[in-house]
Amino acid sequence: MTKRSKVFVPAVVTVATVGVAAGAAYVARNHKGDVKEFFVAQGLERPAGRMSYTDLGQGLERGGVFLAQRATRAADTDANRAVLTHIIGIERWGQNRLRAALGQRAFERDEHHPYKPGAGTTLRELQNLLSQTRAQTVDLARQLHAAPPQDDLKVEHNGLGPLTPKAWLRYLTQHADLESRKLRGAKDLKALGE
């Protein structure tokens, strides 16, 4: 195997895995019943169940590096600020679901909107909040490793149904990765004629 193919193969496998998980999450959000359950099981629960909380935390950390890089390259536009605000809101909302799994707070079936940064938050502030928020999610993964809940414990996701804490961590990783791909840099905007 050549040096180039040694790098290429893991990259293809990673892209394929992210694509399958992201596609599963998309289908699960937009379809009801058995189809949704199948994709939640295959795209979130099954892969997450094979991983330790340490593995999931490391995945969140690696994903956080890519998030920070994408956010740093993002042009200061309303659309980019909206994407970052959405990612942060979902991640903070998910953190509270994980805190419920840890017994640190009571479960509350709320929406992610109150967890979003305010409308006047600058791009730079959002970039910092994104990194801080991801660091807090990594910390929750470490807490789950230190005091793992029962394997059958599930916490409700408003759209996807009950998820294990491991599936929640995978969901947050995949959601942020998928959404952050919408961020556009100044060069991207010029190429698009915007």
Secondary structure, DSSP 8 states (H G I E B T S, - for coil): --HHHHHHHHHHHHHHHHHHHHHHHHHHHH--HHHHHHHHIIIIIHHHHTS-HHHHHHHHHHHHHHHHHHHHHB-S-HHHHHHHHHHHHHHHHHHHHHHHHTTSS------SGGGS--TT--HHHHHHHHHHHHHHHHHHHHHHHHS---TT--EEETTTEEE-HHHHHHHHHHHHHHHHTT--BHHHHHHTT-
